[in-house]
Amino acid sequence: MVDRVTSLDERLLLLMPSQHDTERTVQLLAEAQLACAPCTDFDELCRELPRGAGAVLLTDEMLAGGLDQRFQRVLFQQSPWSAVPVILLARDGASERSERGVLRGYNHTVVVERPVRKRSLVSAVRSALRARHNQYEIRAAILEREQQARELRAQEERLRFALSAGRLGSWELDLETQFYDCSDICKAHYGRALDAPFTYEECIASIDAADRVRVQSALVESLANHTPYDLEYRVTWPNGESHWLMVRGRAVYDASGKPTRMAGVSLDVTERKRLHDALVESQAELASQAEQLRTADRLKDQFLATLAHELRNPLAPIRTGLSLVCDSKDPEVSHKALGVMQRQVGHMVRLIDDLLDVARIKQGKLELKLERVPLASAIEAAIEASLPAVQRAHHTLRTHSTEEALFVDADQTRLAQIISNLLNNASKYTPNGGEIELSVRREGDFVAIAVRDNGLGVPSDCLDDVFQMFNQVDRSLHRAQGGLGIGLALVRTLVEMHGGRVEAESGGLNRGSTFTVRLPLAPSEPAELSPLSERVPPALKNDRILVVDDNTDAADLLALMLDQAGYETTAVVDGPTAIEAAQRLRPQIVILDIGLPGMSGYEVAERLRGDPRLSGTSLIALTGWGTPDDKRKALAAGFDVHLTKPVAAEDLHAALGRAAAIRQRGRARDPRSPDS
């Protein structure tokens, strides 16, 4: 049986207190491409819910006045596999009253506090629909299992029909002479030709060796106890095929009680056995899938809670620092607050970069830029990145390396990220004042990079778990740790993409741990490098720069920073204004956001590139879209440089330098290019 998810199964049933609220909610969700089915009252909602729904959205006012009892009955009368998610928009305190009433005991309710933002509402609805889709997958698996059970029962019915109709192989055995007489069908059950002789000795010899003792014991027990002989066992045909037979019989006794002969029937039950084994396997697979879904759901909830915590942590000092900068007249206080805010912004950037790496890995879009890399340079970059965390915890970091110059074919940025993640992990789980050791040694054609600490350690049964995505081994109940549980998972993925392996060792809790990465070595002599491109000149002072960003604060701050650096800067917030300003000002550089309202950054870039008066203008994309595909699209649209938000000041100035170099090369090729 094929389980099909229909449009009714995916719709969102909507019940709002007024027609105005209904129309606004439908429009809002339609913009997010979410189909709604508005209900005018509880009668219609209770009629529509059994017909099919992906989720139910209603407000706390609708649960007043006793009308909710019918809704409660409908909720609790669902099929065992079904638990339609209910999204309740509730004002402060209303959710508690709802949980005591209609929603009491119903564990599939999501309470969203009002007023609610569009993004939060859309996110809650999509999460509920995903949970409902998981239920549909379980329903499909249940239907498949029921279909297999029906097939098995049908097979058994066919067996009973065969028994009643006598369409079975028949056999008879003389217990004194061992003469064995059987029908043609019985011979066929043992894979023998119809005209070939078939003795009792051959019959016993054809029984699978693993079943032979059991068959002989059952025969002796049947004769001794005057009970029917009923057994299933495997036989091997002359061509090597294995078949299951069901054999039944009964002995005939003389006047003294001595068994003289035995007669019975045989039936090939190979197909029934196959169906039974398939059903057992399907049940086991279904149980495994259900457990995987529960585990995935639990990890998702843990990850979302951890993500919210990790994002709030840096936001708190940033918000406090902003208040200090605004209110304090002490330059020293402002300088200290700005330093804290800068570090916390850096933490958030690293957090988001890790999440983007995870997304690229899941989509198979993470690309390595392989080159011949001196291992020492990658280690130096990793130590530089991790040193602030080591110093804050007053750790002692020792390094041990071979004097031999070692090279690997690797992506230098990702290689430094691997080592830095291991150092950060060691610092995170080592108490203040502890020791961390980074060692490098050659092992034949491989290099082993080991990070050892004397920190909290890892239980022996959890060593493999530390590399699981979104998983954090609970090493200490009294020591709360931050992070999303993706650092070591990224390490393993990146190491394997480089053709290496990573392993964890630990003597147990509070006995430290060692993480060792092994990578294949490249030849000792570095590969011949391609000639470097011409030196990028610095951006020329007093250049006119046009900043385009629909975030007014971001545009104004960027323009202010560029003004202080000596540029002549103008900021605008939309595409049409940007085109008009560019034609009027003739800027040397345009820093352009991609996600502009109305007219996208790509469209603005194409319009600017189509104006011959702006042929000498360099375009820099500054956007939150940073995948390799986004970069390719930006270059195809006419941008010269692509930067991903947030961008550090030094990276921005380097990009301005590249843009100036591009403009100068273009001017050299075409001296007539307008630039003023």
Buried (B, 14 or more C-beta within 10 A) or exposed (E): EEBEBEEEBBBBBBBBBEEEBBEEBBEBBEEEEBEBBBBEEBEBBBEBBEEBBBBBBBBBBBBEEEBBEBBBEBBEEBEEBBBBBBBBBBEEEBBEBBBEBBBEEBEBBBBBEBEBEEEEBBEBBBBBBBBBEBBBBBBBBBBBBEBBBEBBEEBBEEBEEEBEEEEBBBBBBEBEEEEBBBBEBBBBBBBBEEEEEBEBEBBBEBBBEEBBEEBEEBBEEBBEEEEEBEBBBBBBBEEEEEBBBBBBBBBEEEEEEEBEBBBBBBBBBBEBBEBBEEBEEBBEEBEEEBEEBEEEEEBBEBBEEBBEEBEEBBEEBBEBBEEBBEEEEEEEBBEBBBEBBEBBBBBBBBBBEBEBBBEBBEEEEBEBEBBBBBBBEBBBBBBEBBBEBBEEBEBEBEEEBEEEEBBBBBBBEBBBBBBBBBBBBBBBBBBEEBBBBBBBBEEEEBBBBBBBBBBBBBEEEBBEBBBBBBBBBEBBEEEEEEBBBBBBBBBBBBBEBBEBEBBBBBEEBEEBBBBBBBBBBBEEEEEEEEEEEEEBEEBBEEBBBBBBBBEEEBBBBBBEBBBEBEBBBBBBBBBEBBBEBBEEBBBBBBBBBBEBEEBBBBBBBEBBBEBEEBBBBBBBBBBEBBBEEBBEBBBEBBBBBBBBBBBEEEEBBBBBBBBBBBBBEBBEEEEEBEBE
